[in-house]
């Protein structure tokens, strides 16, 4: 389960998922080494799809249906890449009700600590 912590400065709650991204990148690199041609083509196609989607997001005159189609295309190429990296299946935490409540409680306590620290002391102007 994700273990929320405070940042070093104590001003935000950190949900540490960077190690999961590292696992995914490692699995993708191993897949590329094992079979570079198809994985390389998938990376190229996905990169182009993401670039097209980025353009659609910033373009004010693009119809919404075009944005939606570009997002679906990027989702499809991402899923194809993730299929090449078996570790991707283990990246998401699936929380049952009790674990979800526990995580929510931890985040709430940390956020309350931050809010308490950030609030002005008694007698000071807000």
N, C-alpha and C positions, 0 to 999 in steps of 0.2 A: 504494500500500500504506500502511496505517496506520504512522505513525512514532512509536513510543513514546518518551516523554521523562520526565524527572523533574519533579515539581512544583517550584515555586519554593523551598519549604522543604526539598526533598530527602527527604521522608518517604513519598512514594507515586509510583507509575508512572502517568503520564497517557497515555491512548489518545485522541488528539485527534479527536473526531468531531463537535464542535459546529458546525464549518463545514458539515458535511453536513446537519445539522438546519436551518441557515440556508438552504441551497440548497432543501431541501424546503419550508420555509415560504414562500420566495420563489416557487417554482413553484405552490404552492397559492394564494397571493395572486393571481398572474397568472391562474390558472384561474378564480378567483372573479370577477375583474374582467371576464374574457372572457364568462362565463356565470353570473351571480350566483344565479339562482333554483335550478338543480339543485345547484350546489356548496353553496349555503347550506342547502338541504334535507339534503344528505348530511352536512354538518357538524352540523346539529341532530340528525339520527338517530344519528350516531356518538357525539355527546356524551351523548345519552340512554342509548345502549347501554353506554358506559363507566361512567356513573353507576350503572346497574343492576348491572354487573359488580363495581364497587367495593363496593356494598351486599352482594352475594353473598359477596365475599371476607371481609368482617368479620362476617357473620351466622353465628353458630355453629350455628343450628338449621336451616340450609338444606341440603337434600340435595345430595350431590356431583353428581348428574346435572343438577340445576338450575344449579349453578355452571358446569359444562361447557357447557351449552347457552347460557348468557349469554356465556361466553368466546367461543364460536363465533360468536355474533351480533355481538359487538364486533369479532372478527377480520374478519368479512364486510364490515361497514361501513367498517372501516379500509382493506381492500383496494379497496373502491369509491372511497374518497377518493384513495388512492395512484394509482389509474388515471387520475385527473384531473390528476395532477402528474407529467408524463413524467420529470422529473429523478429520481424515486424509483427508477427502474430502475438508476441508476448509483451509488446510495449504498452498496451492499454491496461490500466487497472480496471477490473470489473468488480464493483463493490456491491455487496448485498446491503440490505437496509441497515443492519447494525454497523457495518464498516463505514457506510456513507454518513451515518449520524455521528460516528466517532470522528471522522475526518472533518466534518462540518463544525463539530465542537472545538476541535483543535484550532482550526482556522479562525473561528469566532473569538476564542480566548486570545490568540496572538493579535488579532485586529483590535480587540479591546485594550490590550496592553499598549499598543501603538497609539490609539486614540487617547488613552489616559495620559501618556507621556507628552502628547502634543497639545493637550488642552492647557489653557492659561491657568496659572496658580490663582488661588483665591486672593482677591484684593487687587489683582492686576486687570487692566482693561483688556477686553477681548479683541 
